[in-house]
Amino acid sequence: GGKPNTKPKKCTTCAGKGYTESLRQIGRGLVTQENSPCAACSSTGQTYRDRDRCRRCKGTCVHEEKKVLELYIPRGSKHGDKIVLEGEADEAPDQETGNIVFVLDEKEHDVFDRSGADLSARLRVTLAEALTGFEKVVVKHLDGRGVLVKHPRGKVLRPGQVLRVKGEGMPRKRSEARGDLYLVVDIEFPKDGWSPEVERIRELLPKGEKEEIKAEQVDEVEYEEADLDEFGAEEGGQGGVWEDDDEDDEEDGQPQCAQA
C-alpha cells in the first residue's frame, strides 16, 4: 500500500476499524446500527499520505491484472453442473481468497435432444425405405462419426416408431459407460400426384384387414386440411368439452320434452 520505508497511519474515517458505523431509522422511534466497509482505506484501517502511497495500488494494497484461466469440462457434464476454480477470485488484504464458480449453460442442438445421458434424433426415411428397408448413414454424431443403420426388408417402419441404439448416447461422468441413442422415425411421404400408376401401386400394397363400416344412411362430405391446435378453439379454449343440454334444463327448473 505504501512506498518502501514508509509507515501507514490509522484511518481517520473509520478510526482504524476498517468499517464505518451509521444509524438508520426503520420505524417510528426505532433505529438500527449498520456497519459498512470503509471506502477511504479499502477496509484496511490504515492509510498513507498521498506522497507515500504506492503508485501501482494507490494505497489499496490490491491492483488489477488480467489472467487467462483454463477451464476443464469433464466428459458427460450437463446443464446446471458447477465447476469451481479454487482461490481464483479477487484478493483482499488479510482475507482468504475466494473461488470462481462456473455454472454450465447447455445450448440446444440442431439435431440431438438430451435427457440425462440419453440422446434422441429424428430418423428421416422415404416411404420406399420404410416399406422395403435400407442401409445408410442416418445421422452425424457429435464426435463427427456417421451412424449407419441397416433395416431389413419385410420389416415395415411406421411414423413415430422409436429405434434404440445402445451405447451411442452421452458419456456418463466418472465412467466408461454411455447412454443410448433413440431414433424417432419420420417418414417423408411423396407429394400429391407423384405417380400416375395408382392402380398398379394399389395392387402391390396389401389390402386393409379392417371390416368396412356399414350404415343405413351414408352422406358424402367435403373436407379441408386443418391443425389439431384448432380443435375446440370455438369453445374459448375449453377443448370442445361436451355439455348435456338436458342437465342444464333440469337445473333451470324448465319442463322437459316428452317423447311421442
Buried (B, 14 or more C-beta within 10 A) or exposed (E): BBEEEBEBEEBEBBEBBBBBEEEEEEEEEEEEEEEEEBEBBBBBBBBBEEEBBBEEBBBBBBEEEEEEEEEEEEEBBEEEBEBEBEEBEEEBBEEEEEEBEEEEEEEEEEEBEBEEBBBBBBBBBEEEBBBBBBEEEBBEBEEEEEBEBEBEEEEEBEEEBEBEBEEBBBBBEEEEEBBBBBBBBBBEEEEEEEEEEEEEEEEEEEEEEEEEEEEEEEEEEEEEEEEEEEEEEEEEEEEEEEEEEEEEEEEEEEEEEEEE
